[in-house]
Amino acid sequence: MIANNLEPAYLTHPGEVVKDEIEYRGISQRKLAEAMQTRYNLLAAKRNQSFLSRLRSIRKIAAVF
């Protein structure tokens, strides 16, 4: 949903935006996708309390050895 129900003057396909971005950055589509996915995975892990709890447990065990 667009704020205030405004519609753009012309339609832009998401693929065109991605194409322009990879050309501007001078990277491959694969590299862009890897960067977007990695960022998503890190943010998802930070918000997953179960995962963070298990990670704290592993750190405690590792510190003993």
LOTIVO-728364 format. One record per residue (C-alpha): x, y, z; residue number from 0. Coordinates in pm, whole numbers, plus 50000, padded with zeros to 5 digits. Last residue first. Layout:
# residues N
<r px="X" py="Y" pz="Z" num="NUM"/>
...
This chain:
# residues 65
<r px="53682" py="47431" pz="52749" num="64"/>
<r px="53450" py="47611" pz="52990" num="63"/>
<r px="53407" py="47908" pz="52753" num="62"/>
<r px="53268" py="47675" pz="52486" num="61"/>
<r px="52987" py="47563" pz="52718" num="60"/>
<r px="52891" py="47922" pz="52800" num="59"/>
<r px="52905" py="48021" pz="52433" num="58"/>
<r px="52685" py="47727" pz="52338" num="57"/>
<r px="52426" py="47829" pz="52595" num="56"/>
<r px="52426" py="48189" pz="52468" num="55"/>
<r px="52372" py="48058" pz="52114" num="54"/>
<r px="52077" py="47846" pz="52228" num="53"/>
<r px="51915" py="48155" pz="52384" num="52"/>
<r px="51983" py="48362" pz="52072" num="51"/>
<r px="51818" py="48097" pz="51854" num="50"/>
<r px="51508" py="48086" pz="52072" num="49"/>
<r px="51493" py="48467" pz="52079" num="48"/>
<r px="51487" py="48497" pz="51699" num="47"/>
<r px="51518" py="48870" pz="51630" num="46"/>
<r px="51895" py="48870" pz="51579" num="45"/>
<r px="51865" py="48561" pz="51358" num="44"/>
<r px="51611" py="48733" pz="51131" num="43"/>
<r px="51835" py="49038" pz="51100" num="42"/>
<r px="52134" py="48823" pz="51005" num="41"/>
<r px="51933" py="48618" pz="50755" num="40"/>
<r px="51791" py="48930" pz="50589" num="39"/>
<r px="52136" py="49087" pz="50552" num="38"/>
<r px="52271" py="48764" pz="50404" num="37"/>
<r px="51979" py="48740" pz="50160" num="36"/>
<r px="52023" py="49096" pz="50030" num="35"/>
<r px="52404" py="49047" pz="49994" num="34"/>
<r px="52361" py="48709" pz="49823" num="33"/>
<r px="52097" py="48852" pz="49587" num="32"/>
<r px="52326" py="49140" pz="49490" num="31"/>
<r px="52616" py="48902" pz="49430" num="30"/>
<r px="52397" py="48675" pz="49215" num="29"/>
<r px="52268" py="48963" pz="49004" num="28"/>
<r px="52626" py="49050" pz="48928" num="27"/>
<r px="52799" py="49366" pz="49039" num="26"/>
<r px="52881" py="49698" pz="48872" num="25"/>
<r px="52693" py="49899" pz="49133" num="24"/>
<r px="52502" py="50102" pz="48873" num="23"/>
<r px="52437" py="49797" pz="48653" num="22"/>
<r px="52321" py="49594" pz="48950" num="21"/>
<r px="52088" py="49874" pz="49060" num="20"/>
<r px="51942" py="49938" pz="48715" num="19"/>
<r px="51857" py="49569" pz="48674" num="18"/>
<r px="51703" py="49553" pz="49021" num="17"/>
<r px="51483" py="49855" pz="48947" num="16"/>
<r px="51384" py="49711" pz="48611" num="15"/>
<r px="51295" py="49379" pz="48773" num="14"/>
<r px="51068" py="49561" pz="49018" num="13"/>
<r px="50857" py="49683" pz="48723" num="12"/>
<r px="50809" py="50058" pz="48722" num="11"/>
<r px="50466" py="50202" pz="48654" num="10"/>
<r px="50426" py="50567" pz="48564" num="9"/>
<r px="50277" py="50864" pz="48750" num="8"/>
<r px="50293" py="50668" pz="49075" num="7"/>
<r px="49974" py="50613" pz="49272" num="6"/>
<r px="49884" py="50793" pz="49592" num="5"/>
<r px="49674" py="50605" pz="49847" num="4"/>
<r px="49796" py="50835" pz="50126" num="3"/>
<r px="50109" py="50621" pz="50162" num="2"/>
<r px="50131" py="50340" pz="49905" num="1"/>
<r px="50000" py="50000" pz="50000" num="0"/>
